[in-house]
């Protein structure tokens, strides 16, 4: 496993080193995926279209085809959701 130390800027921003951006296809204005795990944050490069479609299909199964409505998350405290 390779570990790199990067500095966090005043707005919470980090710079992903160029060699890693190239390797994982991360370009300016791309979006990346932050995976929150028990004691770590994993940054994933952009997904392929096929991966994205599969994720959507799986997510629809999880919510049993229900559509989200505006404000559905308004009453959820995300900080509480991630607490142990």
HELIX and SHEET records of a PDB file:
HELIX    1   1 UNK A   18  UNK A   23  1                                   6    
HELIX    2   2 UNK A   49  UNK A   62  1                                  14    
HELIX    3   3 UNK A   78  UNK A   81  1                                   4    
SHEET    1   A 2 UNK A  33  UNK A  36  0                                        
SHEET    2   A 2 UNK A  41  UNK A  44 -1                                        
END                                                                             
